[in-house]
Amino acid sequence: MSEKLKAYLEEISHFLSGREEREEILAEIRSHILEKAEQECGQATEASLARVIAAYGPARRVAEKYLDGRQIIAPAYNRYLFRYTALLFAFHFALTVVAVVFKKSFLMFPILYVPSMGPFDALFYLPTALLFDLGAVTLILYLITQSKKDVKLPWPKFSIDIDEMKTTGRTIGRIIGLIAMTALTSAALYLYIRYGTIFFVNFNLPQRRPIFTPGAGQWFSLILIGLWGISAISLAIKLVASSPWVDAVEKALSLVLIGLAFRQPFETAFAIPLSENLIRTIKLGLTITLLIICIFVASDFIKAVIRIGRKRLAK
């Protein structure tokens, strides 16, 4: 066999699945190319085969023609891909929050393992969990599709249909939000540049005292300014072009910044004298508050990712 033809068929085989089906398709393509080369030039030479292969098209396009109509996941199940992924990840997320708060690990072999972890570790664990959930649901739907059986998948009637989700922000609301967030960010930047922190016991100039030590004050100040700044930039972009990518990036960056807040040792962060019991109480309250905020931010992030996925499927 011609080396050119052999290499071409090998490249096409990379885009085909199933050994018997792949061999059948490759044999048909080989026969067509050889036949066309003989018709055009009288015999199948390297030069004639090269011309026919060039006219046949890129290997991927050729493979796609033969696979046209053969779905990896049946179109009827596309909606369930994101429904079940969101439902599974919500369960995964709830267990992660419990693992962080109560320092417990959960094992449901072989589909689920949530280790005991800290808040910062959880922010890096959750994206991995989301990818796992998406892959698990995709595999199940793929197997159902390949079985070629009429399977009716369940879905709770009380659940929200993703198709009916609508963006709630309006232009006037975004403008007001942008003005407020820009003013807040600007004021915080002014305080940070002038005093190195935005957290004070009081703002009376003669008696002004920072709540945190210089290092902790700068750390927490930059995180909060970053969160406000990201929100302001996101609102500004949405006034020009509304896209789920904007929401996804905003929420992802916000989760990272919230996670960084946990990296600062809280026990030694205060510049004012506080009892150990009060420090523990404040730490617990802030941890719970930040975790609740993380839940809402992560929920919005998941919705944005689902909208991105559904838009790609619709193309």
C-alpha positions, 0 to 999 in steps of 0.5 A: 500500500502507498505510504501516503494512503496508509498515513491518511487512513491512519489519521482518519482512524484516530477519529473513529471508534469501534474496531469492526466499524472502524475497519469497515469504514477504512476499507471503504475509503481505501477502495474509493481512493484507489478506484478514483486514482485509477479512473483519473490516471489509469493506475494508482501511483504516488502522485495520483493518490496524493491528488485524490487524497488532497481532493478527498479532504482533511481526515477529520472531515472525512471521518465526520461524514461517515459518523454523521447521525451517530450521536455520542449522546442522543439529542433527547438526553442533552438537556439531562446532561446539565440537569443531572450534573447540576443536581449531582454537583449540588449534592457534592457541594453540600457535602464539601461544606459539611466536610469543611465545617465539621472536619468530616470525610465522606466515602460513597464508593465508587462514585463519591469521596469528599475528604476532610479539608480546609476552606481554601482547599475546598475551593480547589477541590470543587472544580475537580468535583464538578469535572468528575460529576460532568464526566460521570453523567456523560458516561452514563448518558453515553452508555444509555445512547449506545444501548439504543433502548428507549429509556425515560429518564426521571426528573423531579417536577419541582426542579427548575427547568434550565431552559426557563432560566432568565437573566434577572439583571436589567439595564437600569439596575446594572447602571445603578449597581455600577455607580454604587460599586465604582464609588465603593471601590474608589473610596476603598482604594483612597483609604488603602492608598492613604492608610494601608488598610480600610478596616478601622475601629472608628473613622474619627481622625484623631482617634482612628485605629486600625482593626487589624495588624498592618500585614493582615489589614493589607491582605483583607483590604486588597481582597475586599477591594478586589471583590468590589472591583471585579463586580464593578468591571463585570457590571460595566461589561454587561452594559455593553455585551451580556454573556454567561462567560462574564458571569463565569469569570467573575464568579470564579475570580470571586471564589479565588479571592474569598479562598485567599481570605482563609490564608491569613492566620486569623488568631494573630490578625487583630491589632486591638486586644480581644479575648480568646473566646471572642476571637474564636466566636468572631472567626466561627461567625466569619467562616460561616458567613464566607461559606454561605457567600461561597455557596451563592457565588458557586451557585451562580458560577454553576448556572453560568457554566451550564448556560455556556454549555447549553449555548455550545450544544445549540450551535 
